[in-house]
Amino acid sequence: MKESHVLTPGKELLRFKYEPVKLDKGYANRTLHIDIGKNTIESKLVSEQMKEIFIGGKGFDLKLLWDIVNDDTKWDSPENAICISSGPLGGTTSYPGSGKALVTTISPLTNIVIDSNVGGHFGPFLKFSGWDALAITGKASSDIIILIDSVENIVKIHEIKTKIRDSHLICSGITDYLAPDDDEKQYVSVVASGSGAEHTYFGLLNFSFYDWRRKEVRYKQAGRGGIGSVFRDKNILALAVKCKHWKPNWSITSI
């Protein structure tokens, strides 16, 4: 067994309990909004108009971002949002690429809207946890982690104090914290950005997934537009989801 680098969250800043939902034609019909500056978490309904006009992960991201930012919003403005969605086919393994998620924000490289697609399990885990999309706004005063736990149906924000700044160690450390048992690790995905994003405008986001064949955490990247730099500017050390409602190693006929 490989050496563990468990990252244990500190003080709990906020807890949001939510009700589980059953997906309907690929939709949970709600989005999760987290303001880490105001320390608020809110659930919002998805309208039929939104599904008809803004279908897909990119469409949902752009709609959320449009509703949040204004003409004066810059990449490092508190109201700039990091939006993540996978679309109605997210997690449907009979469709190639359905593990993808879209990440959207205002780019520090261009100061205009940018999107980046990324593989792994985070998108389907977010969907099967009961959320079509996620929008994070505000800036935390110190490093935090955001945990979405669909096993207990809770979203939590914690302070975290650590000198670790390598995103692969952050992802593996949070995975070890959320899943001490190796068999549980396949149900966890962590998003993080490392020290490079703290000093450049082109930082990327690492999205982790647990490779149950190799018995190790692996990574996919959202590499366009400097989204990782926005992530670290907001003092988010990690964003994690734990979901046991979707198994990445199931056969197609199991979905």
N, C-alpha and C positions, 0 to 999 in steps of 0.2 A: 504494500500500500504506500502511495506517495505521501511525502511530508505534507501535513495540513497547515494552512495559513489562515486559520479561522479569524474573521473580522467580526467582532461582537458589537452591535449597536449600543449606543449610550442612551441618554435620557430620551424618553418618548415625548415628542412635542405635540402630536396630534393623532387621534384614532378616529376612523370613520367606518362604521358598520353598515353593510349593505345587504340587500336580499338577493339571493341567487335568481337567475332568470333562465328560461329555456330558449335556445336560439330558434328564431322563426325565419326560415328561408335565408339563412346565413347572417341574420342580424340579431344582435342583443337589444337593439332599439334604444340604446342609451350611450352616453359618452361621459368620461371621467375628467373632471377639471380640478387641478391642484394648483393653488397659489401659495408658493412657499415663502413669499414675502408677508402676506397677510395671514398665513397659516390657516388656510381654509381648504376644504375638500367638498366638491359638489357633484351630484349626478344630474345630467340633463338629458331629456328625451330627444330622440332622433325623429324628425318629422318625415312624413311620406314624401314631401317636396324635396327634402335633402337627399333621400334615397334615389329619387328619380333624376335629379339634376346633377348631383355630385357623387354619383356611384363610383365605388372603388376607394382604395386606400389613399391615393393622392387626392381624389376629390374631397373626401372627408377631411383630410388634413388642411386643404386649402380653404374649405368652408369654415373650419374652426379658427384658423389663423385670421381670415378676413374679418370675422366677427370680433376678434380680440384686439388687433393692432389698429393704429390710426396713421394718418399721413406723416406724423412726426416720429414714429417709432423707428429706432435704430437697432442694430443687432444686439447692443448691450443695454438697451432699455429694459426696465423690469417687466413691462407689458409684452415684450417679445416672447412668443410662445414656442416651445418645442412640442410638436404634434406628431403622434405616432398612430398609425392605423394599418390594418391588413386587408380590408375590403371583405365583401360577402363570401368570397371563396376561400378566405384564409383558413387554413387547417384542413381543407378538403383534399386528402392525399391523392385522389384520382386525377387531380389537375396539377401538372408540373409547375413548380414555383410557388405553390400555395403556402409555403412556409415563409414567404417574403413579407416584409413590412415596409411601409413608407415612412420616412422621417422628414418633417418640413419645418423650416424656420426662416428668419431673415438672416442672411449670410454676413459674417464679418468680412468676407473677401470682396463682396460686391454691394452690400447693403440693399440687396433686393431679395425676394423670396427664392429659396432654393429647396430642392427635395433630393433625397437620396434613398435608394432601395437597399435592403439588407436581408440576408437570409437568416437561418437559425430557427429558433422556436419561440421567440418573444411575441411575434405577431399573433400566431395561433393561441398561445397561452393567454394573451390579453383578451382575445375574442372569447375563448372558452371560460375565462374568468368572469365574463358577463359585460365586457366593454367593447364597443365597436371602435372606439378611438380614445386617445388620451391627449390632454393638453396641459402642459406645465408652464406656469407663468411666475413672475416675481423673482426675487433674489433672497437667498437665505443669508443670515449674518455670519454663519460658520458652516463647515462641512456637514452635510446631511445625507441620509439614505432614505429612499422611498420604497416601501415594501407593499406589494399587492399580493394578498394571500387568499386565494379562492377556496382553500380548504376550510378556513375559518370565516371567509367572507368579510375580511377586514383590510382596509388600507391604512398604513401607518407611516408616519414620518418620525425619524429618529436623528438625534445628533450622533456624530461618530468622530472619534479622535484617533487618528493613526498617522504614522509617518509614511505609510505605504502610498506610493503614487504611481506604481506601474499598474496599468489597467488589467493586465492578465492576472496579477495577484489579487487585485480588488475583486474581480469576477469569481475567481476560484475561492477566495476567502469568504465571500458572501454565500456562495453555493454551499460551502462546508458548514456555515452557520445555519442555513435554512434546511439543510438535509444532511445531518450527521451520518445517516445510513447511506451507503453507496447506492443502494437500490432506489433511494428517493431522489437522487441527484438529477435523474432524467426529467424530473418535473419542475426544474428550476431554470430560469434564464435571467441573466444579469446584464445590464447596460452600464458601461463605465467609459471614462476617458482619462488618460494618464497625464503625466507632468508636461508632456509636449504641448498639450492643448492649453496649458496655463500660460504659455509663453509665446504662442503663435496664433495666427488667424486661421490656420488650416487644420486644426485638430479634428480627428475623426472619433467616431463612437464604436466601441467594441460591443458586440452582442454575443453573449455566451450561449453555448448549448452543451449538454453533457453527452459525450459519445460513449454509449453503454458498451460498445464493442471494445474500444480502446481503454475504457475505464479512466477517462480524463476529460477535463473541461476544454472545449475548443471554441473558436471565435470566428464570427463574421463581422464585416466592417461596413458601416455607413460612412463612406469616405469623401463625399462631395460637399463642398461649400463651407467647411469649417464648423459643422454642427457640434463637434466635440468641444470646440472653443466656447460656444454658447452654453453648453452643458456645464463646463467648469466655471464660466463667468457667473453662473447662478449658484455656485458652491454646492452643486450636486455631486457627491462622490460616486453614488451608485443608485440605479433604479432597478428593482428586482420584482419578478413575478413568480409565484409558485402555484402551479395548476395541475391537478390530477384528473381533470375531466377530459383531457386529450393526451393520448400516448403517442409520442413521435415514432416509436418503433412498431406500432401496430401495422398489420397488413391492410391493404386497401379495403378489403371486405369487412374490416372491423369498424370502419367509420360509419 
